Amino acid sequence: MLAVTAPAPEHTWPGRRYGLPQTGHGAVATWPRRALALAVDWVLALLFVGAFVGSDVWGGGGLTQWAPLAVFAVERWVLTSLSGGSAGQLVCGIRVVRTSRAAVDPLRVLVRTALICLVLPAVIYNQDRQGLHDLAVDTVAVLR
């Protein structure tokens, strides 16, 4: 006979072990909301670079091909350091906090941003929806 067991109490919803609510303000942000925030940030970076280099942003070589990533990284680092979230995150109602819910310092944000730019750390995650970039600097993305 197959026994059905309930999940461990600390894993019944993302963020419970950190004392975060299941829904509403302070709950762990959902994947669709986080993906939309990422897309908004990337489009803003492309538009910003496109305003200076024109259509080369879509297929240019050399430094032009890396410019959107550089703008994306700087935007995320500066805005998250100053306001708790990138432009996309602010639009989508997300903020980045430490698991203790304290503000995140600029050095942690810089490391987190660099890891996001590497992509792989952001797509490997745990049951609390923390990617390796979050685990490395003790952060979590929550709803504003």
Legacy VTK file of the C-alpha trace (Angstrom):
# vtk DataFile Version 3.0
C-alpha trace
ASCII
DATASET POLYDATA
POINTS 144 float
0.000 0.000 0.000
1.318 3.443 -0.930
1.305 5.896 1.948
0.634 9.524 1.154
2.492 11.904 3.410
2.020 15.608 3.783
4.933 17.865 2.912
7.154 18.980 5.753
5.584 22.018 7.467
8.429 24.314 6.449
7.809 23.542 2.756
4.044 23.900 2.463
4.508 27.145 0.514
7.511 29.044 -0.801
9.071 31.216 1.881
7.367 29.647 4.880
10.662 28.671 6.488
11.653 32.351 6.376
8.396 33.410 7.989
6.977 34.851 4.764
3.226 34.794 4.164
1.649 32.454 1.639
-0.006 35.264 -0.344
-0.125 39.030 -0.453
2.437 41.617 0.624
5.752 39.989 1.508
4.977 36.616 -0.108
7.541 35.094 -2.464
7.008 36.449 -5.988
5.605 34.029 -8.565
7.554 32.874 -11.608
5.294 34.595 -14.178
5.635 37.920 -12.385
9.411 37.515 -12.116
9.682 36.545 -15.808
7.649 39.600 -16.808
9.913 41.829 -14.695
12.977 40.329 -16.375
11.441 40.891 -19.827
10.632 44.522 -18.978
14.219 45.118 -17.848
15.636 43.515 -20.984
13.364 45.483 -23.343
14.277 48.716 -21.557
17.977 47.899 -21.977
17.464 47.167 -25.683
15.529 50.409 -26.193
18.148 52.437 -24.334
21.022 51.014 -26.376
18.961 51.229 -29.571
18.497 54.962 -29.007
22.276 55.370 -29.290
23.343 52.734 -31.812
20.179 52.394 -33.893
19.298 49.069 -35.491
22.771 47.666 -34.756
21.359 46.679 -31.374
19.529 43.800 -33.124
22.430 42.317 -35.043
25.559 44.369 -34.588
28.849 42.834 -33.641
31.668 43.845 -31.374
30.824 45.928 -28.345
27.331 46.659 -29.661
26.249 43.085 -29.022
27.267 43.355 -25.346
25.866 46.833 -24.714
22.307 45.682 -23.811
23.676 43.246 -21.234
25.865 45.984 -19.732
22.935 48.417 -19.541
20.717 45.656 -18.108
23.297 44.893 -15.409
23.881 48.528 -14.446
20.135 49.255 -14.341
19.427 46.265 -12.113
22.368 46.988 -9.817
21.692 50.709 -9.357
17.909 50.550 -9.026
17.886 47.480 -6.788
20.515 49.075 -4.559
18.547 52.321 -4.322
14.919 51.184 -4.373
14.855 47.445 -3.689
14.073 46.411 -7.241
14.900 46.956 -10.889
12.558 48.936 -13.155
10.804 45.738 -14.233
10.492 44.538 -10.670
9.070 47.863 -9.527
6.508 47.805 -12.347
5.559 44.210 -11.486
5.308 44.840 -7.744
8.420 42.913 -6.691
11.202 43.849 -4.327
14.400 42.068 -3.389
15.092 41.631 0.311
17.351 39.525 2.477
15.723 36.458 3.951
15.691 38.356 7.241
13.670 41.000 5.341
16.419 43.586 5.816
17.425 45.843 2.927
20.009 44.453 0.537
23.347 46.271 0.420
24.899 47.316 -2.942
27.676 44.690 -2.792
25.147 41.861 -2.450
23.106 43.377 -5.272
26.219 43.544 -7.461
27.000 39.852 -6.887
23.343 38.921 -7.429
23.225 40.918 -10.682
26.444 39.361 -11.983
25.052 35.891 -11.318
21.775 36.760 -13.082
23.781 37.870 -16.120
25.395 34.420 -16.202
21.825 33.003 -16.613
22.475 29.493 -15.253
22.396 30.492 -11.552
18.999 32.116 -12.116
17.388 28.976 -13.561
18.522 26.577 -10.834
16.343 27.144 -7.799
14.957 25.629 -4.600
11.462 25.100 -3.152
11.413 28.710 -1.934
11.827 30.023 -5.506
15.357 31.177 -4.728
17.765 30.782 -7.589
21.438 30.209 -6.975
21.877 33.974 -7.377
19.535 34.507 -4.404
21.065 31.736 -2.316
24.567 33.131 -2.858
23.668 36.477 -1.280
20.841 35.451 1.090
18.032 37.223 -0.794
14.498 36.474 -1.910
12.166 38.266 -4.350
8.887 39.155 -2.629
5.713 41.025 -3.486
5.638 44.714 -2.583
LINES 1 145
144 0 1 2 3 4 5 6 7 8 9 10 11 12 13 14 15 16 17 18 19 20 21 22 23 24 25 26 27 28 29 30 31 32 33 34 35 36 37 38 39 40 41 42 43 44 45 46 47 48 49 50 51 52 53 54 55 56 57 58 59 60 61 62 63 64 65 66 67 68 69 70 71 72 73 74 75 76 77 78 79 80 81 82 83 84 85 86 87 88 89 90 91 92 93 94 95 96 97 98 99 100 101 102 103 104 105 106 107 108 109 110 111 112 113 114 115 116 117 118 119 120 121 122 123 124 125 126 127 128 129 130 131 132 133 134 135 136 137 138 139 140 141 142 143
